[in-house]
Amino acid sequence: MKSNDGFQFRQFYVRHDRCAMKVGTDGVLLGCLCAGPAATILDLGCGTGLIALMLAQRFPEARIVGIDIDPEAAAQAADNFAASPWADRLEAVCADVRSYDGQFNLIVSNPPFYEHSPAASTAARNRARRTDTLCHEELAGAVSRLLTDGGRFSVILPYAEADHLIHTGWLHGLHLQDRTDLRTKPSKPLRRSVLSFIRQSTRQPMPTTRSLTLLNDDSTPSEAYRRLTEDFYL
């Protein structure tokens, strides 16, 4: 259930009134589709903390850190974490991933991915939307540095950008394990991709690939999307 201030999920509430990017479908999809379980998780560019909260619900043993370069977003994530049932396992930090230090079994990110979009109305929204604040090369390099050997990285981005990130990840020792391509309706083109990588030096088998349609032609949720999100949506 959505309001101007936030969004009510089954087990937690996410306020987003102080964040440049609000609760949206991309974050929910990544929270449902990302690799797991894992003991230590980093939500890179956590915004409201939505994905971190979903993973706290999915993985009861995980300890999760959300980082965001924007102070208001990090503060709002901290408040959302404190109000959740999993406050003792969640931490929000205001930090730039390019200088952040740590080791994690799983990293997730709904990163800035608009390369040529017009400048947004605020600096915070630019940081959240545009790759000139964190390009694919910097993202892959930071993820490779922060992942443990055998650790996994899951990310959502536009379908047209997926192959570029797959190649960039490979250059940093991140090998694609799983790919889910997403379209809104059966008649629409593919719009997003959720990619899951593993940090490993040895050659990996061919990745698993699949597609998912979110809505039926009459705009009702597809059965596959209902099943995917049933533990989270009211």
N, C-alpha and C positions, 0 to 999 in steps of 0.2 A: 504494500500500500504506500503510495507516494504522496508527499506533501511538499510545500515550498521549502520547508526546513530540512526534510530528510525522507528516508524510506524505511518502512517497517518490514523486516523479514521474519521468518518463523521464530527464530531464536535470538534475534538481536535487532537493534535499531541503529541506523547510520544517519547521523546529521551531516549535512553537506552545505550549510548556509555560508560557511567561511572558506570554501574551496573553489578554485577556479573551474575545476571539472567536477560535475555532479555525478551521483550514482547513475550508472548506465548499463546497457546490455553487454557491452564489451567486457567490463569488469566481471559481471556475473558469469559470462561464458568462460572466461579464463579460470575463475574460481572453481567452476564445475569440472573443467576439462584438463586442468594442469596435472602433471605427474605427481605421484605420491605413493605411500606416505613418506615422511622424512622427520628426523629428530630436530633439525635446526633449519629454519626457513627465513629467507630474506624477501620481503615485498619491496621491490625497487621502484621508487616513485609512487609511494603508497597512496597519495591523495587522502581521501576520507578514511582509508584503512579497510575498505570493503573486502578486498581480496584476502587480506590477512585474517579478517574475521571469519570469512568462509572457510579458510584453511584451518583455523582454530576449531571450528565446528567439525570439519571432516576428519581431522587428525588429532585425537585427544591427547597424544603424548608429545606433540610438537611444541617447541619454543620458537616464537616468531618475532622478528624485528621488522618494522616498517620504516623505511627512510624516505624523506622527501626534501628537496632543496628549498622548497617554499615554507617559511616559518609558520604561516597561518594553516597550511595543509597539515604539517606535522603536528601542530597544536590540536587541530580538530581530530586527527587520527588518535592522538593520545586520549582525548576526551571520550571518543567512541570506544576505545579499548577499555578504559576504566569503567564505563557503563555496561560492559558486556559480561557474560558469564565466565569469560576466560581471561580476566584482567591479570591474573598471576602469571600467564604465559605469553603475554603480548607486551611489546615495547615499541614506542614511536620515537624516532630520532630525526632531528633536522640536520641533514648532511648532504654533501655532494658525493655521489657514488664514485666519482673519479679519484677521490682522496679518502674514501671510507675504507676501513680495515676490518677484517673478520673472516671466518670460514663457515660455510653453510653447505648442507646436504642438498638443499633445493632453493633455487632463486626463481621468483616469478616477477613478471613485469607487464604492465599495460603502458608502454612507453610513449613519449611524444613521437608521432609518425607522419605529420603533415610537412612535407619537404618544401612545397612551393605555395603554400596557402598565404593569403594576405595576413599582414600583422594583425594580431588580436587587439582588443581594446585595452588590455592590461598586460603588464609584464608577467604576472603570475600565469595568465592564460596562455601567453606565448611559451613559457617554460613547459607547461603541461601539454601543448599541442604540437610544437614545431621541432623538427630534428636538428635545427641549428643550435639547440641547447643540449642535445645529446644524440650524436649521430650513431649509425649502426656500428661503425668501427669502435667508437668509444664504449658503446654498450657491450659489445662482444668482448672487448678487452677487459672491462671491469668484471663482467660475469666470470670469465675464465680465471681471473685472479682470485675471486672470492669463493669459487666453488671448490669443494673437496674433490679428490680423485674419485671418479665414479658418480659425482654429484650431477644433478639434473637441473635444467633451465627450461622454463615454460614461458611463452610470450604470445601475445595477440597483436596482430598488425594487419594492415590492408593486404588483401590477396596479391595485389600487384607488387608488393614489396617483399613477399616471402622468399622468393628465390635469391634475392640479393642478400638477405640476412642469413639464409642457409649457407651460401658461399662464404660470407664474412665469418660466420661462426666456425666453419671448417678451418679457416686460416688460423683461428685461435684455439684449436683443439676441441671444438664443440661439434659433436656429430649428431645429425638429426635421427631421432628414434621414432617419432610419431607426428603425424600431421593431420589436422582436421580442417577442411575448408568449409566455409559457411556462406549460405545465401539466405536472404530474407524470405523469399517465396519461390515456389517451383519454377516460375517463369523468369526469375531474375538471375543476373550473372552472379558468380561468386564474389563475395564482398570482403570477407575477413579470413584469416588463417590463424589457427592456434598451433604453434610449433613447440615440440618438446625435444630438447637436446640432452646428450650426456657428455660430460667432460672425461675423455678417455683417449689414450694414445693409440690403442689398437683399432684396427679397422672394424667397423660395425656392419651387421647385416642390413639388408634393405629396410628402410623405415616402413612402418605401418601407415597407410593413408586411407582416409575416409572423407565423406562429405555429410553435412547436416543442414537441413532446411528448417528455419525457425517458425515460419508461419504457413498456414494453408492459403489457398487462393482467396478465401473469404476473410483473411486477416486474423483468423483464430489461431492460437498456438498449435503447432504440429504435435503429434503424439510423441515424437522423439524429443522435442524441446520440453514438453511437459514432464516426461520421465527424467530428463537431465536435471531439471531445476526443482523437482517436487520437494526436496528436502529443505529448500530455501524460501521459495515464494509462498505467500499466504494463499 
